[in-house]
Amino acid sequence: MFLSSSAVRPAVAVLVGAALLAGCSGGNGGGSASGKHRESAGASGAAPDRSAACASGGAASSLLANGPGPQAHCTVQAQPASGTCHYRTVHGQPLQGAFCTPGALNPDVTQAMLKTAVCRTGGYPSTIRPPVSVTSVEKRANARSCGCTASLHDAEYDHLISLELGGDPDDARNLWVESPSAGHAPGSGPSNPKDAVGNKLHQALCAGQVTLAQVQQAIATDWTAALATLHLT
């Protein structure tokens, strides 16, 4: 499903905007710098495409919306309707579609306060990550959005714009069921290089090589090309 950037935002708002409360403070886990959260849960029911078997997406909008940011209490977020999301692979890597997953920003993270948020020591992502009790439910619903009926053991419920780059913790526009790279061993769990890309972007951001807006736009547009786009390879 390919939409122009002007059509993406209103369509997504209709699907998920009214139901989004997003995020929560005091998450679980979160030792990795990438701020990822992984779960192994089976999909319940059938629906349209968002993991390795999912195909076809669209370019990300040049305008990234703010999500609600971290919340004091977590609530399971509504996901796009079944059959509305379609994803593709690029050189064997899963790439989200902009219609359902354009990305959403954490309004608490700004360029001016990087050192006190995502660049501070102590693991900022772990303080805002939603708990498994919330994201495991969202993950199964999200899989139905793209018709992914295979086991979700090898899929990651991924923040498109990672928490370490100022992505919103629990806005449905910033989360997708990301399949592993082509050629991975079935049953071995989530596996693809997106975490490593996020780590390199985070390092460059905190070293002052790139701006917050630049890394957010690059990873939301095409995470597989983000490092090359910002001349960090």
Disulfide bonds with the S-S distance in Angstrom:
Cys24-Cys74 2.08
Cys85-Cys100 2.00
Cys119-Cys206 1.99
